[in-house]
């Protein structure tokens, strides 16, 4: 017996797009759209929980299609930060709920297949996503019995929707080229991956991303001096402020403005190293 036998008023289609009016499930190499209005509360509950993984795949196929360049950006956004999660089997719903609670700035959560999940966050100056994930990793793997790896992408600020789509595709391509989720490090950042790409074999994605970063760095007032001195002082804020003849609070203000303009946090060593390498190669 098929779902179409149980729900005769359902509609079969070759494409699946979950909406507020239908529950959409895969069936026989197609998709069945079941009107929610025809379901009892018990049926809604059972379908939504029993098929949660399938529903995510149906809803989120559009994201994988977007990253592969086959469709437009699924959401209307001009800023955001990508996190890719690698896992050897489907992620349990309890773990998905955990990530929803962990990130109050979560924009969307999407399955990119049985072994990869996407989180999109709005940029948050006050948080360090990779640090938070590194601290939680052992506990998460122990509690859920699932090995995890994370790629923490760049916080892209104040772009056009078209540019954001372009850079996210480039970033995703860079992750695939360098197998970001299969590294020895369980948590890898955008800056770390870019440093590897810029000091290794030629990468078109890395080259395009470097040019974009340079375009955001140069317009920031005195950015070259800020990056160079901070690098020479090995990230020491007190000594950097002294060499720049500014107050520590003024330095913090300039670092915050730099982050807002570029998405790079110069207080993080990898971000600082990336910014320094970019201006050094200019």
Secondary structure, DSSP 4 states (H G I P E B T S, - for coil): --HHHH-TT-EEESS----SSEEEEEETTEEEEEEGGGS-HHHHHHHHHHTHHHHHHHHHHHHHHHHTTSS--SS--S-EEEEEEEESSPPPHHHHHHHHHH-TTEEEEEE-STTEEEEEE---TT--HHHHHHHHHHHHHHHHT--EEEEEEEEE-S--HHHHHHHHHHHHHHHHHTTGGGSSSSEEEHHHHHHHHHTSS--HHHHHHHHHHHHHHHTSTTHHHHHHHHHHTTT-HHHHHHHHT--HHHHHHHHHHHHHHHS--TTSHHHHHHHHHHHHH-
